[in-house]
């Protein structure tokens, strides 16, 4: 069996949102942030844009 190595949860959150497995990527990022799990704001913005949760013109 092959192992899965995850170095960043952000793409998984985005993929889960796009597949309808979670209702909001933003809510997951908020939850992670409140538990001291850190992801760069630019990464979060990129994922939210790709998921359609924010406009391409938006910065947050």
C-alpha positions as CSV (number, residue, x, y, z in Angstrom):
1,X,0.0,0.0,0.0
2,X,1.3,3.4,-0.9
3,X,1.6,6.1,1.7
4,X,0.1,9.5,1.3
5,X,2.4,12.4,2.4
6,X,0.6,15.7,3.2
7,X,2.8,18.7,3.6
8,X,0.0,21.3,3.4
9,X,-3.7,20.8,4.1
10,X,-4.8,23.7,1.9
11,X,-5.2,21.8,-1.4
12,X,-7.2,19.1,0.4
13,X,-9.5,21.7,1.9
14,X,-10.0,23.2,-1.6
15,X,-10.6,19.8,-3.2
16,X,-13.1,18.8,-0.5
17,X,-15.0,22.1,-1.1
18,X,-15.0,21.7,-4.9
19,X,-16.3,18.1,-4.6
20,X,-19.1,19.2,-2.2
21,X,-17.7,17.3,0.8
22,X,-17.6,20.4,3.0
23,X,-19.9,23.4,2.7
24,X,-17.3,26.0,3.3
25,X,-13.5,26.1,2.9
26,X,-13.4,29.4,4.7
27,X,-15.0,27.9,7.8
28,X,-12.4,25.1,7.8
29,X,-9.6,27.7,7.6
30,X,-11.2,29.7,10.4
31,X,-11.3,26.6,12.6
32,X,-7.7,25.6,11.8
33,X,-6.6,29.2,12.6
34,X,-8.3,29.1,16.0
35,X,-6.5,25.9,16.9
36,X,-3.0,27.5,16.2
37,X,-2.7,25.7,12.9
38,X,-1.0,28.3,10.6
39,X,-1.4,28.7,6.8
40,X,-0.2,31.7,5.0
41,X,-2.9,34.2,4.1
42,X,-1.9,34.2,0.5
43,X,-2.4,30.5,0.3
44,X,-5.9,30.7,1.9
45,X,-6.9,33.5,-0.5
46,X,-5.7,31.4,-3.5
47,X,-7.7,28.4,-2.3
48,X,-10.8,30.4,-1.6
49,X,-10.6,32.0,-5.1
50,X,-10.2,28.6,-6.7
51,X,-13.2,27.3,-4.8
52,X,-15.3,30.3,-5.8
53,X,-15.8,31.5,-2.3
54,X,-14.2,34.9,-3.1
55,X,-13.9,36.9,-6.3
56,X,-10.7,36.9,-8.2
57,X,-10.5,40.7,-7.5
58,X,-10.8,40.2,-3.7
59,X,-7.8,40.1,-1.4
60,X,-9.5,38.3,1.5
